[in-house]
């Protein structure tokens, strides 16, 4: 937890910690499975695991590079994707004033401020630390919300910065990236590697089942880690809602903003919403799931909790503050 005045939630922190622990178990099982495949199965069946082991190393190197790039340049990538421009206090005095107030309440450094020229009402914050963080709002959000609602949304987004959520999600996603790469490498290795065509080469023949096992292990690990990462993401959003509401002391304003933003998104054509898909996990409210009601199955794959759950939490906080 960052040393700010953002309130913590022991229950949510415990659940996030448990999710990270489960990801660690999956990672450990992943390493054990790969060791079993290459050193036990490979040696027992006469080798053939050298090329597959090389795929694992290559996937790990590329995965580390992707994770590092996402962590180190997340602010630049997100701003470019949103076509956002940084704005100065002179260019957007009202927006900067609200963010100045939140920074004073939270006792945290002021992030850079950006505006995205799209009508989709939303906001996001990213950056590997508070020193390079950026908070971005869309034109649609500025037009849609009043000052109290906008302050609630920005307090929510800045709590992601205070809690170092970019670093948390980068670490959590590392295993999924490696598993996804392994699946792809193994698939194309089987498709183009010619394992079945090299009948005179025992190593190539033995590499065929090893590659298939690697592919299956990668699919299982990717599926499990994907679901755990989405669960962690939903916990993060609930935590940010709670932190932002308690910081501003106006959970009803944040709830009102959620209802307005979600309602507006639901009226936007799906074709236009898909343009926002790369930033869906970053956004204050998800673009693609807002148009349709979430089923229990779709909730498992969602980066955000259902609207009803977020509103129920904010209503609970409102009642606690009114006592």
ABEGO torsion letter per residue (X at the ends): XBBBABBBBAAAAAAAAAAAAAAAAAAAAAAAAAAAAAAAAAAAAGEGAAAAAAAAAAAAAAAAAAAAAAAAAAAAAAAAAAGBBBBBAAABAAAAAAAAAAAAAAGBBBBBBBBBBBABBBBBBBEABAAABBBBBBAAAAAABBAAAAAAAAAAAAAAAAAGAAAAAAAAAAAAAAAAAAAAAAAAAAAAAGAAABAABAAAAAAAAAAAAAAAAAAAAAAAAAAAAAAAAAAAAAAAAAAAAAAAGBAAAAAAAAAAAAAAAAABBAAAAAAAAAAAAABABBAAAAABBBBAAAAAABABBBAAAAAAAAAAAAAAAAX
